[in-house]
Amino acid sequence: MPELPEVETIRRQLDPLVTGAVIVAADSHWSDKFTPALDAVGATITGINRRGKYLLFQLDDDGDDESDDGYDDGYELVAHLGMTGSFHLEPGSGSDPSCADHGKHTRAVWAFDDGRHLVFDDTRRFGRLRVVPTGVYNDIATLHHMGPEPLDGEFTGASLHKAIVGKSRSIKTQLLSQRPVAGVGNIYADEALFLAGIDPRARRVGRERCDRLAETVKQVLAAGIDNGGTTLRDYVNAEGDIGRNQHSLLVYGRGGEPCTLCAEPLSTVVIDARTTTFCKNCQNR
């Protein structure tokens, strides 16, 4: 599943290309996970933000305060990529969008006033789209309860410790919940825990170790962004290219291979249904 670095890479690529575009028409797969794409017709895209693993297309109705669309303060097209979702732009495709014209895995397509199409493909259909008033995420539970962004000043060792203290779940599971920190998934959790020397099964992580973990979370996510994301199977960016961060992974997906620190074989366990790789020798419980 694309995590923060992959989503941020796509955001950075798309934002300058779609800002200012007017959505004149749309089409979508019949599932109610994708039909909200149609609710963006008529809007101007004023920018793309990101929250955790979500892309937030900022929409504007040209300031028509007397409209009855319920979005007088602005609204957002919220997109979650699921496991296999991807966005790309196609030039000169006309103003009559059709998913069928773009490919068997196209789930939504938006036509812009200049003839370009923004296409959302999702092979396994785990992605989802919503249109909501700006910042109103009450019906999107993960987004509504999401913790601080890891690469800004709100996420610290102190905030991490406060979020997890007294909880009974493993530190790996807590990171994946999105509540202590936004945007961390299976890949980057394994990497950050390894660099911090913390066993992913640990249920008690004190303040000092939280300080280390907060720094390694920032470290691995920043590196992932610099490398254009991690491609293990399906992820491609908005230009159709794969990421490069898979070549820098220290533990994720390397079960049985030697640890880069101690040369002992890396261990693999399942924690709350998520495959987890770590070094029993270097990571303390």
Backbone as CSV, one residue per row, in Angstrom:
resi,resn,N_x,N_y,N_z,CA_x,CA_y,CA_z,C_x,C_y,C_z
1,MET,0.841,-1.190,0.000,0.000,0.000,0.000,0.879,1.244,0.000
2,PRO,0.619,2.190,-0.886,1.396,3.439,-0.860,1.304,4.116,0.504
3,GLU,2.461,4.557,0.994,2.534,5.237,2.283,2.873,6.701,2.043
4,LEU,3.182,7.421,3.087,3.373,8.867,2.955,4.352,9.256,1.849
5,PRO,5.533,8.660,1.732,6.453,9.101,0.679,5.902,8.918,-0.728
6,GLU,5.178,7.822,-0.961,4.623,7.597,-2.285,3.525,8.617,-2.598
7,VAL,2.653,8.864,-1.619,1.561,9.819,-1.825,2.108,11.236,-1.985
8,GLU,3.115,11.576,-1.193,3.715,12.906,-1.302,4.408,13.093,-2.646
9,THR,5.032,12.056,-3.162,5.655,12.134,-4.483,4.614,12.449,-5.548
10,ILE,3.494,11.761,-5.493,2.419,12.006,-6.458,1.874,13.416,-6.298
11,ARG,1.687,13.852,-5.052,1.181,15.204,-4.821,2.092,16.256,-5.449
12,ARG,3.380,16.124,-5.226,4.331,17.099,-5.753,4.338,17.120,-7.280
13,GLN,4.130,15.980,-7.887,4.115,15.930,-9.348,2.834,16.526,-9.925
14,LEU,1.690,16.200,-9.309,0.409,16.627,-9.867,0.065,18.080,-9.567
15,ASP,0.440,18.567,-8.386,-0.017,19.878,-7.935,0.227,20.990,-8.959
16,PRO,1.433,21.154,-9.481,1.629,22.249,-10.440,0.937,22.025,-11.777
17,LEU,0.581,20.784,-12.059,-0.027,20.463,-13.353,-1.542,20.638,-13.361
18,VAL,-2.170,20.488,-12.200,-3.640,20.536,-12.178,-4.193,21.776,-11.493
19,THR,-3.360,22.509,-10.753,-3.853,23.706,-10.083,-4.332,24.724,-11.116
20,GLY,-5.552,25.180,-10.937,-6.174,26.103,-11.872,-7.063,25.441,-12.907
21,ALA,-7.007,24.123,-12.990,-7.840,23.415,-13.972,-9.293,23.382,-13.506
22,VAL,-10.208,23.522,-14.462,-11.637,23.436,-14.187,-12.130,22.067,-14.627
23,ILE,-12.828,21.368,-13.731,-13.372,20.041,-14.045,-14.717,20.235,-14.744
24,VAL,-14.789,19.863,-16.009,-16.010,20.099,-16.795,-16.876,18.855,-16.912
25,ALA,-16.302,17.678,-16.661,-17.079,16.434,-16.752,-16.302,15.335,-16.044
26,ALA,-17.000,14.247,-15.715,-16.340,13.127,-15.032,-17.102,11.839,-15.314
27,ASP,-16.402,10.732,-15.132,-17.019,9.412,-15.214,-16.375,8.555,-14.141
28,SER,-17.092,7.507,-13.699,-16.524,6.654,-12.657,-17.054,5.233,-12.779
29,HIS,-16.338,4.326,-12.154,-16.805,2.964,-11.919,-18.099,3.039,-11.103
30,TRP,-18.933,2.034,-11.217,-20.254,2.074,-10.581,-20.209,2.000,-9.054
31,SER,-19.095,1.486,-8.487,-19.024,1.331,-7.033,-19.130,2.677,-6.331
32,ASP,-19.812,2.680,-5.160,-19.946,3.938,-4.425,-18.623,4.385,-3.810
33,LYS,-17.576,3.574,-3.947,-16.250,4.028,-3.538,-15.675,5.021,-4.539
34,PHE,-16.210,4.994,-5.774,-15.645,5.825,-6.832,-16.627,6.850,-7.403
35,THR,-17.925,6.626,-7.230,-18.906,7.566,-7.799,-18.801,8.991,-7.242
36,PRO,-18.229,9.231,-6.031,-18.050,10.619,-5.613,-17.194,11.445,-6.563
37,ALA,-16.483,10.800,-7.469,-15.722,11.537,-8.482,-16.625,12.510,-9.236
38,LEU,-17.883,12.131,-9.417,-18.823,12.952,-10.181,-19.181,14.240,-9.455
39,ASP,-19.030,14.248,-8.131,-19.400,15.412,-7.338,-18.433,16.575,-7.507
40,ALA,-17.310,16.345,-8.171,-16.324,17.409,-8.361,-16.549,18.200,-9.647
41,VAL,-17.511,17.785,-10.461,-17.755,18.477,-11.732,-18.181,19.919,-11.474
42,GLY,-17.580,20.819,-12.228,-17.882,22.235,-12.093,-16.913,22.992,-11.219
43,ALA,-16.060,22.287,-10.516,-15.124,22.921,-9.583,-13.807,23.255,-10.268
44,THR,-13.116,24.214,-9.689,-11.744,24.530,-10.061,-10.814,23.948,-9.016
45,ILE,-9.763,23.255,-9.451,-8.775,22.723,-8.518,-7.829,23.863,-8.137
46,THR,-7.781,24.174,-6.856,-6.938,25.285,-6.404,-5.623,24.804,-5.788
47,GLY,-5.419,23.510,-5.714,-4.178,22.951,-5.189,-4.419,21.547,-4.669
48,ILE,-3.336,20.864,-4.344,-3.429,19.519,-3.759,-2.648,19.508,-2.458
49,ASN,-3.305,19.114,-1.391,-2.656,18.893,-0.106,-2.561,17.395,0.158
50,ARG,-1.896,17.061,1.236,-1.805,15.665,1.652,-1.976,15.600,3.152
51,ARG,-2.681,14.577,3.613,-2.793,14.294,5.054,-2.553,12.811,5.226
52,GLY,-1.425,12.457,5.859,-1.093,11.046,5.965,-0.971,10.424,4.583
53,LYS,-1.756,9.382,4.346,-1.736,8.690,3.059,-2.840,9.175,2.110
54,TYR,-3.525,10.263,2.463,-4.628,10.775,1.656,-4.183,11.967,0.814
55,LEU,-4.623,12.015,-0.432,-4.501,13.192,-1.277,-5.764,14.016,-1.127
56,LEU,-5.597,15.327,-0.981,-6.730,16.233,-0.794,-6.716,17.270,-1.915
57,PHE,-7.548,17.060,-2.925,-7.664,18.019,-4.021,-8.563,19.163,-3.547
58,GLN,-8.003,20.360,-3.461,-8.765,21.519,-3.011,-9.629,22.034,-4.151
59,LEU,-10.926,22.165,-3.890,-11.877,22.549,-4.925,-12.554,23.870,-4.571
60,ASP,-12.898,24.620,-5.603,-13.543,25.913,-5.421,-14.654,26.044,-6.450
61,ASP,-15.776,26.638,-6.008,-16.906,26.820,-6.934,-16.982,28.263,-7.418
62,ASP,-15.809,28.927,-7.466,-15.700,30.311,-7.943,-16.402,31.297,-7.038
63,GLY,-16.506,30.915,-5.741,-17.017,31.869,-4.766,-18.499,32.134,-4.848
64,ASP,-19.263,31.221,-5.382,-20.710,31.409,-5.485,-21.348,31.115,-4.136
65,ASP,-21.390,32.117,-3.267,-21.892,31.913,-1.907,-23.376,31.614,-1.860
66,GLU,-24.084,31.863,-2.984,-25.517,31.613,-3.002,-25.847,30.237,-3.575
67,SER,-24.806,29.459,-3.873,-25.057,28.130,-4.424,-25.641,27.236,-3.344
68,ASP,-26.321,26.177,-3.773,-26.950,25.265,-2.825,-26.200,23.946,-2.737
69,ASP,-24.893,23.962,-3.073,-24.144,22.711,-3.059,-23.682,22.317,-1.668
70,GLY,-23.868,23.187,-0.691,-23.472,22.875,0.671,-22.000,23.058,0.953
71,TYR,-21.244,23.607,-0.010,-19.806,23.752,0.125,-19.368,25.210,-0.001
72,ASP,-20.093,26.105,0.623,-19.809,27.528,0.456,-18.438,27.923,0.983
73,ASP,-17.870,27.130,1.894,-16.548,27.429,2.432,-15.446,26.633,1.739
74,GLY,-15.746,26.087,0.579,-14.788,25.263,-0.136,-14.984,23.788,0.158
75,TYR,-14.441,22.952,-0.691,-14.585,21.513,-0.501,-13.379,20.797,-1.067
76,GLU,-13.314,19.505,-0.802,-12.152,18.709,-1.160,-12.576,17.389,-1.794
77,LEU,-11.829,16.985,-2.791,-11.904,15.618,-3.292,-10.835,14.831,-2.550
78,VAL,-11.260,13.922,-1.677,-10.352,13.127,-0.849,-10.102,11.804,-1.562
79,ALA,-8.832,11.486,-1.787,-8.490,10.260,-2.507,-7.539,9.412,-1.691
80,HIS,-7.916,8.150,-1.501,-7.015,7.169,-0.874,-6.667,6.142,-1.947
81,LEU,-5.383,5.850,-2.095,-4.935,4.998,-3.194,-5.159,3.511,-2.943
82,GLY,-5.506,3.140,-1.704,-5.649,1.716,-1.418,-4.318,1.008,-1.614
83,MET,-4.333,-0.155,-2.237,-3.109,-0.907,-2.462,-2.508,-0.661,-3.838
84,THR,-3.360,-0.371,-4.814,-2.870,-0.320,-6.203,-3.309,0.930,-6.951
85,GLY,-3.794,1.939,-6.240,-4.287,3.131,-6.916,-3.160,4.001,-7.463
86,SER,-3.441,4.696,-8.565,-2.465,5.617,-9.143,-3.195,6.681,-9.953
87,PHE,-2.605,7.866,-10.026,-3.123,8.960,-10.829,-2.159,9.270,-11.966
88,HIS,-2.706,9.672,-13.106,-1.872,10.213,-14.169,-2.711,11.131,-15.048
89,LEU,-2.036,12.001,-15.773,-2.699,12.939,-16.685,-2.530,12.470,-18.121
90,GLU,-3.597,12.630,-18.898,-3.530,12.341,-20.324,-3.917,13.596,-21.093
91,PRO,-3.067,14.075,-21.989,-3.347,15.322,-22.708,-4.284,15.125,-23.892
92,GLY,-5.032,16.172,-24.211,-5.811,16.205,-25.435,-6.837,15.108,-25.585
93,SER,-7.496,14.742,-24.488,-8.452,13.634,-24.555,-9.893,14.083,-24.756
94,GLY,-10.157,15.398,-24.789,-11.507,15.883,-25.035,-12.312,16.070,-23.777
95,SER,-13.557,16.525,-23.949,-14.398,16.893,-22.808,-15.470,15.856,-22.484
96,ASP,-15.361,14.665,-23.046,-16.356,13.611,-22.798,-15.649,12.396,-22.223
97,PRO,-15.370,12.400,-20.910,-14.564,11.325,-20.323,-15.340,10.021,-20.188
98,SER,-14.641,8.925,-20.363,-15.224,7.605,-20.168,-14.153,6.687,-19.610
99,CYS,-14.468,6.017,-18.505,-13.505,5.084,-17.924,-13.122,4.007,-18.929
100,ALA,-14.092,3.569,-19.708,-13.848,2.485,-20.653,-12.813,2.862,-21.704
101,ASP,-12.670,4.153,-21.981,-11.719,4.595,-23.001,-10.281,4.596,-22.498
102,HIS,-10.095,4.472,-21.189,-8.755,4.613,-20.633,-8.121,3.292,-20.213
103,GLY,-8.895,2.280,-19.935,-8.324,0.997,-19.549,-9.234,0.232,-18.623
104,LYS,-9.011,-1.078,-18.527,-9.922,-1.925,-17.759,-9.817,-1.681,-16.260
105,HIS,-8.753,-1.013,-15.805,-8.603,-0.759,-14.379,-8.877,0.698,-14.008
106,THR,-9.365,1.491,-14.945,-9.685,2.885,-14.653,-10.969,2.947,-13.840
107,ARG,-10.915,3.629,-12.692,-12.073,3.719,-11.793,-12.703,5.102,-11.796
108,ALA,-11.959,6.121,-12.230,-12.523,7.469,-12.310,-11.692,8.276,-13.291
109,VAL,-12.351,9.208,-13.957,-11.652,10.096,-14.878,-12.350,11.447,-14.863
110,TRP,-11.557,12.514,-14.821,-12.089,13.877,-14.810,-11.568,14.614,-16.039
111,ALA,-12.465,15.272,-16.776,-12.073,16.061,-17.939,-11.894,17.516,-17.528
112,PHE,-10.784,18.121,-17.935,-10.505,19.516,-17.637,-10.930,20.409,-18.802
113,ASP,-11.023,21.681,-18.522,-11.461,22.642,-19.530,-10.473,22.777,-20.686
114,ASP,-9.235,22.324,-20.505,-8.265,22.384,-21.599,-8.164,21.069,-22.363
115,GLY,-9.067,20.124,-22.073,-9.104,18.857,-22.798,-8.333,17.730,-22.155
116,ARG,-7.509,18.032,-21.168,-6.770,16.963,-20.490,-7.693,16.140,-19.602
117,HIS,-7.279,14.903,-19.346,-8.004,14.027,-18.434,-7.096,13.633,-17.273
118,LEU,-7.632,13.724,-16.057,-6.968,13.171,-14.879,-7.579,11.796,-14.642
119,VAL,-6.736,10.772,-14.629,-7.202,9.383,-14.599,-6.766,8.719,-13.294
120,PHE,-7.725,8.028,-12.666,-7.429,7.238,-11.467,-7.615,5.771,-11.796
121,ASP,-6.517,5.021,-11.786,-6.548,3.576,-12.006,-6.372,2.861,-10.674
122,ASP,-7.036,1.714,-10.539,-6.924,0.950,-9.290,-7.267,-0.496,-9.582
123,THR,-6.239,-1.307,-9.781,-6.430,-2.695,-10.200,-7.283,-3.486,-9.211
124,ARG,-6.976,-3.381,-7.925,-7.656,-4.219,-6.927,-8.877,-3.541,-6.287
125,ARG,-9.135,-2.309,-6.657,-10.324,-1.569,-6.202,-10.405,-1.402,-4.688
126,PHE,-9.260,-1.227,-4.030,-9.256,-0.935,-2.599,-9.175,0.561,-2.323
127,GLY,-8.952,1.363,-3.356,-8.935,2.806,-3.194,-10.338,3.343,-2.980
128,ARG,-10.419,4.637,-2.680,-11.739,5.235,-2.503,-11.651,6.744,-2.656
129,LEU,-12.782,7.329,-3.029,-12.894,8.761,-3.256,-14.059,9.307,-2.457
130,ARG,-13.904,10.541,-1.973,-14.995,11.229,-1.296,-14.887,12.714,-1.615
131,VAL,-16.024,13.402,-1.637,-16.042,14.858,-1.705,-16.694,15.365,-0.430
132,VAL,-15.965,16.212,0.304,-16.434,16.681,1.610,-16.141,18.171,1.739
133,PRO,-16.875,18.862,2.627,-16.499,20.243,2.933,-15.056,20.276,3.454
134,THR,-14.344,21.326,3.160,-12.937,21.422,3.525,-12.707,21.133,5.007
135,GLY,-11.883,20.122,5.278,-11.506,19.795,6.645,-12.533,19.035,7.442
136,VAL,-13.662,18.663,6.839,-14.715,17.947,7.565,-14.590,16.453,7.249
137,TYR,-13.993,15.700,8.184,-13.701,14.294,7.941,-14.443,13.362,8.891
138,ASN,-15.562,13.814,9.436,-16.295,13.022,10.423,-16.658,11.638,9.910
139,ASP,-16.915,11.509,8.616,-17.333,10.225,8.054,-16.162,9.435,7.476
140,ILE,-14.941,9.923,7.669,-13.747,9.201,7.217,-12.913,8.962,8.469
141,ALA,-13.185,7.862,9.158,-12.692,7.662,10.522,-11.176,7.783,10.631
142,THR,-10.440,7.128,9.747,-8.978,7.167,9.845,-8.461,8.587,9.702
143,LEU,-9.011,9.321,8.779,-8.584,10.699,8.553,-9.003,11.599,9.711
144,HIS,-10.185,11.350,10.233,-10.712,12.172,11.322,-9.870,12.052,12.591
145,HIS,-9.381,10.846,12.863,-8.639,10.595,14.106,-7.122,10.559,13.885
146,MET,-6.661,11.000,12.745,-5.257,10.874,12.397,-4.366,11.739,13.283
147,GLY,-3.190,11.193,13.607,-2.220,11.897,14.431,-1.470,12.958,13.653
148,PRO,-0.450,13.557,14.268,0.280,14.656,13.631,1.079,14.206,12.413
149,GLU,1.301,15.139,11.509,2.169,14.873,10.376,3.603,14.677,10.890
150,PRO,4.311,13.669,10.402,5.626,13.350,10.958,6.719,14.353,10.619
151,LEU,6.554,15.093,9.537,7.628,15.966,9.092,7.394,17.423,9.444
152,ASP,6.485,17.672,10.383,6.353,19.034,10.894,6.618,19.046,12.398
153,GLY,6.569,20.209,13.007,6.999,20.361,14.388,6.098,19.732,15.422
154,GLU,4.889,19.299,15.050,3.965,18.743,16.032,4.330,17.322,16.443
155,PHE,5.057,16.621,15.593,5.426,15.240,15.911,6.802,15.216,16.563
156,THR,6.830,14.780,17.809,8.073,14.699,18.587,8.077,13.412,19.390
157,GLY,9.199,13.144,20.038,9.241,12.005,20.947,8.227,12.142,22.054
158,ALA,8.012,13.373,22.523,7.036,13.603,23.585,5.625,13.315,23.107
159,SER,5.281,13.761,21.897,3.927,13.509,21.390,3.706,12.031,21.132
160,LEU,4.748,11.348,20.651,4.647,9.915,20.405,4.446,9.166,21.719
161,HIS,5.223,9.500,22.723,5.103,8.825,24.011,3.730,9.052,24.623
162,LYS,3.226,10.264,24.537,1.903,10.566,25.078,0.820,9.750,24.384
163,ALA,0.978,9.534,23.073,-0.036,8.810,22.302,-0.051,7.322,22.596
164,ILE,1.103,6.746,22.983,1.160,5.295,23.129,1.213,4.826,24.578
165,VAL,1.505,5.710,25.512,1.676,5.277,26.898,0.378,4.677,27.437
166,GLY,0.503,3.541,28.096,-0.655,2.874,28.665,-1.428,2.007,27.698
167,LYS,-1.044,1.998,26.428,-1.731,1.164,25.436,-1.174,-0.250,25.485
168,SER,-2.025,-1.226,25.171,-1.611,-2.630,25.289,-1.128,-3.229,23.972
169,ARG,-1.326,-2.535,22.891,-0.930,-3.096,21.595,0.559,-2.892,21.342
170,SER,1.110,-3.696,20.443,2.532,-3.582,20.100,2.817,-2.223,19.478
171,ILE,4.060,-1.791,19.568,4.436,-0.504,19.002,4.248,-0.503,17.482
172,LYS,4.495,-1.622,16.834,4.286,-1.699,15.375,2.823,-1.444,15.040
173,THR,1.924,-2.104,15.755,0.494,-1.928,15.501,0.066,-0.498,15.765
174,GLN,0.594,0.105,16.805,0.218,1.486,17.116,0.668,2.443,16.023
175,LEU,1.856,2.243,15.493,2.305,3.094,14.394,1.383,2.962,13.188
176,LEU,0.963,1.747,12.886,0.109,1.528,11.714,-1.305,2.071,11.902
177,SER,-1.705,2.321,13.139,-3.064,2.816,13.402,-3.275,4.240,12.920
178,GLN,-2.208,4.961,12.621,-2.227,6.358,12.175,-2.512,7.355,13.296
179,ARG,-2.736,6.888,14.519,-3.074,7.823,15.603,-1.862,8.480,16.251
180,PRO,-0.769,7.762,16.496,0.399,8.462,17.059,1.081,9.367,16.037
181,VAL,1.006,8.970,14.766,1.667,9.721,13.699,1.009,9.334,12.369
182,ALA,0.915,10.283,11.469,0.218,10.060,10.199,1.152,9.522,9.120
183,GLY,0.618,8.618,8.295,1.290,8.252,7.059,2.246,7.091,7.100
184,VAL,2.473,6.503,8.287,3.431,5.395,8.405,2.708,4.077,8.160
185,GLY,3.218,3.286,7.236,2.666,1.970,6.957,3.693,0.886,7.236
186,ASN,3.469,-0.281,6.689,4.262,-1.459,7.026,5.745,-1.306,6.691
187,ILE,6.021,-0.739,5.523,7.415,-0.627,5.092,8.209,0.290,6.024
188,TYR,7.699,1.508,6.175,8.468,2.515,6.897,8.440,2.285,8.409
189,ALA,7.420,1.596,8.912,7.419,1.224,10.328,8.555,0.249,10.612
190,ASP,8.711,-0.785,9.779,9.809,-1.737,9.982,11.162,-1.035,9.932
191,GLU,11.325,-0.150,8.964,12.604,0.541,8.807,12.903,1.438,10.002
192,ALA,11.903,2.206,10.455,12.111,3.128,11.570,12.393,2.378,12.866
193,LEU,11.670,1.292,13.116,11.887,0.520,14.337,13.270,-0.114,14.350
194,PHE,13.742,-0.558,13.205,15.083,-1.133,13.129,16.136,-0.080,13.468
195,LEU,16.037,1.084,12.862,17.025,2.131,13.108,16.989,2.623,14.554
196,ALA,15.793,2.554,15.168,15.665,2.970,16.571,16.060,1.864,17.541
197,GLY,16.290,0.641,17.042,16.674,-0.481,17.905,15.538,-0.999,18.765
198,ILE,14.310,-0.910,18.281,13.129,-1.304,19.058,12.474,-2.512,18.413
199,ASP,12.263,-3.545,19.174,11.550,-4.734,18.703,10.115,-4.333,18.362
200,PRO,9.626,-4.660,17.179,8.267,-4.257,16.792,7.181,-4.851,17.667
201,ARG,7.505,-5.905,18.437,6.522,-6.527,19.322,6.448,-5.845,20.681
202,ALA,7.322,-4.901,20.934,7.380,-4.232,22.239,6.062,-3.535,22.557
203,ARG,5.625,-3.662,23.810,4.385,-3.022,24.251,4.646,-1.866,25.211
204,ARG,5.853,-1.756,25.672,6.227,-0.630,26.537,7.450,0.051,25.928
205,VAL,7.249,1.261,25.493,8.325,2.039,24.885,8.418,3.352,25.641
206,GLY,9.488,3.522,26.408,9.641,4.709,27.246,9.983,5.957,26.457
207,ARG,10.054,7.059,27.186,10.265,8.352,26.548,11.566,8.412,25.749
208,GLU,12.649,7.880,26.308,13.933,7.949,25.606,13.875,7.202,24.285
209,ARG,13.250,6.021,24.288,13.139,5.262,23.045,12.157,5.931,22.082
210,CYS,11.145,6.595,22.621,10.222,7.347,21.755,10.943,8.501,21.065
211,ASP,11.864,9.130,21.766,12.661,10.188,21.139,13.428,9.646,19.943
212,ARG,14.057,8.479,20.132,14.807,7.871,19.030,13.881,7.489,17.893
213,LEU,12.738,6.902,18.241,11.811,6.433,17.212,11.224,7.594,16.416
214,ALA,10.893,8.673,17.074,10.365,9.837,16.352,11.379,10.317,15.319
215,GLU,12.652,10.331,15.691,13.681,10.782,14.751,13.860,9.804,13.599
216,THR,13.792,8.490,13.868,13.979,7.532,12.770,12.755,7.477,11.863
217,VAL,11.557,7.723,12.410,10.375,7.841,11.551,10.580,8.976,10.558
218,LYS,11.019,10.127,11.052,11.272,11.269,10.166,12.355,10.926,9.145
219,GLN,13.388,10.231,9.616,14.513,9.897,8.743,14.096,9.015,7.573
220,VAL,13.357,7.943,7.866,13.017,7.005,6.791,11.972,7.594,5.841
221,LEU,11.059,8.409,6.359,10.062,9.022,5.482,10.703,10.070,4.572
222,ALA,11.600,10.870,5.123,12.289,11.865,4.300,13.117,11.191,3.208
223,ALA,13.786,10.096,3.562,14.565,9.368,2.565,13.655,8.769,1.495
224,GLY,12.495,8.271,1.925,11.549,7.716,0.962,11.076,8.759,-0.044
225,ILE,10.817,9.960,0.440,10.415,11.051,-0.459,11.554,11.399,-1.412
226,ASP,12.774,11.524,-0.869,13.927,11.851,-1.707,14.129,10.818,-2.811
227,ASN,13.783,9.562,-2.512,13.970,8.475,-3.478,12.743,8.234,-4.348
228,GLY,11.728,9.100,-4.222,10.549,8.959,-5.076,9.641,7.818,-4.693
229,GLY,9.743,7.339,-3.432,8.878,6.266,-2.969,9.494,4.887,-3.143
230,THR,8.770,3.895,-2.610,9.213,2.501,-2.664,8.293,1.706,-3.583
231,THR,8.856,1.060,-4.575,8.085,0.189,-5.457,8.489,-1.249,-5.211
232,LEU,7.546,-2.027,-4.687,7.781,-3.458,-4.492,7.017,-4.280,-5.511
233,ARG,5.852,-3.753,-5.915,5.046,-4.480,-6.894,4.273,-3.522,-7.802
234,ASP,3.365,-2.727,-7.224,2.419,-1.981,-8.041,2.657,-0.474,-8.109
235,TYR,3.327,0.107,-7.124,3.369,1.565,-7.059,4.112,2.197,-8.229
236,VAL,3.458,3.154,-8.877,4.101,4.045,-9.839,3.664,5.461,-9.515
237,ASN,4.509,6.430,-9.828,4.156,7.806,-9.550,3.280,8.378,-10.659
238,ALA,2.994,9.665,-10.606,2.077,10.273,-11.567,2.661,10.341,-12.974
239,GLU,3.966,10.097,-13.096,4.602,10.068,-14.411,4.783,8.642,-14.924
240,GLY,4.263,7.672,-14.165,4.350,6.277,-14.567,5.654,5.599,-14.217
241,ASP,6.492,6.274,-13.431,7.790,5.719,-13.066,7.723,5.028,-11.701
242,ILE,8.587,4.043,-11.491,8.659,3.378,-10.201,9.565,4.191,-9.269
243,GLY,9.445,3.912,-7.965,10.317,4.553,-6.996,11.682,3.892,-6.953
244,ARG,12.572,4.472,-6.127,13.936,3.957,-5.988,14.263,3.506,-4.568
245,ASN,13.344,3.769,-3.625,13.680,3.531,-2.224,13.798,2.050,-1.873
246,GLN,13.251,1.171,-2.696,13.352,-0.261,-2.435,14.812,-0.723,-2.405
247,HIS,15.675,0.027,-3.047,17.088,-0.347,-3.075,17.815,0.061,-1.796
248,SER,17.139,0.809,-0.927,17.761,1.288,0.301,17.176,0.653,1.554
249,LEU,16.228,-0.281,1.409,15.576,-0.875,2.569,16.554,-1.746,3.352
250,LEU,16.535,-1.576,4.669,17.459,-2.302,5.538,16.878,-3.601,6.065
251,VAL,15.550,-3.638,6.303,14.941,-4.849,6.842,13.690,-5.286,6.083
252,TYR,12.848,-4.369,5.697,11.557,-4.757,5.122,11.766,-5.676,3.907
253,GLY,11.072,-6.814,3.945,11.136,-7.758,2.838,12.428,-8.556,2.757
254,ARG,13.281,-8.464,3.795,14.592,-9.116,3.742,14.714,-10.253,4.768
255,GLY,13.584,-10.828,5.169,13.617,-11.913,6.141,14.569,-13.021,5.735
256,GLY,15.410,-13.462,6.685,16.377,-14.518,6.417,17.710,-14.021,5.896
257,GLU,17.751,-12.801,5.410,19.009,-12.223,4.941,19.791,-11.656,6.128
258,PRO,21.097,-11.429,5.961,21.887,-10.943,7.095,21.553,-9.500,7.468
259,CYS,21.515,-9.244,8.756,21.336,-7.889,9.262,22.516,-7.038,8.823
260,THR,22.252,-5.806,8.423,23.320,-4.923,7.973,24.201,-4.440,9.118
261,LEU,23.749,-4.641,10.369,24.535,-4.219,11.525,25.321,-5.354,12.150
262,CYS,24.664,-6.526,12.324,25.314,-7.609,13.069,25.529,-8.887,12.251
263,ALA,24.965,-8.924,11.054,25.104,-10.064,10.130,24.278,-11.288,10.513
264,GLU,23.535,-11.229,11.638,22.634,-12.335,11.979,21.434,-12.327,11.024
265,PRO,20.820,-13.496,10.768,19.672,-13.533,9.859,18.499,-12.710,10.421
266,LEU,17.873,-11.941,9.584,16.709,-11.171,10.000,15.515,-12.096,10.194
267,SER,14.690,-11.784,11.183,13.523,-12.605,11.524,12.257,-12.010,10.914
268,THR,11.300,-12.877,10.660,9.996,-12.452,10.152,8.905,-13.031,11.040
269,VAL,8.005,-12.180,11.497,6.848,-12.604,12.278,5.619,-11.891,11.732
270,VAL,4.446,-12.355,12.146,3.199,-11.689,11.789,2.668,-11.002,13.036
271,ILE,2.471,-9.699,12.966,1.940,-8.922,14.077,0.622,-8.296,13.631
272,ASP,-0.471,-8.737,14.254,-1.800,-8.236,13.875,-2.006,-8.291,12.369
273,ALA,-1.700,-9.446,11.796,-1.935,-9.756,10.380,-0.990,-9.032,9.434
274,ARG,0.053,-8.374,9.953,1.011,-7.692,9.089,2.379,-8.353,9.202
275,THR,2.914,-8.782,8.072,4.243,-9.371,8.062,5.271,-8.331,8.485
276,THR,6.141,-8.728,9.398,7.080,-7.795,10.009,8.473,-8.407,10.007
277,THR,9.457,-7.622,9.591,10.834,-8.086,9.562,11.674,-7.250,10.519
278,PHE,12.529,-7.916,11.295,13.347,-7.212,12.287,14.542,-8.073,12.660
279,CYS,15.454,-7.492,13.444,16.631,-8.216,13.919,16.490,-8.483,15.414
280,LYS,16.410,-9.750,15.776,16.272,-10.102,17.187,17.493,-9.652,18.004
281,ASN,18.619,-9.550,17.352,19.856,-9.203,18.042,19.990,-7.697,18.272
282,CYS,19.538,-6.899,17.313,19.754,-5.454,17.368,18.548,-4.669,17.890
283,GLN,17.386,-5.294,17.918,16.177,-4.579,18.348,15.683,-5.140,19.665
284,ASN,15.654,-4.293,20.665,15.314,-4.715,22.027,13.822,-4.611,22.312
285,ARG,13.342,-5.606,23.037,11.916,-5.637,23.375,11.651,-4.923,24.676
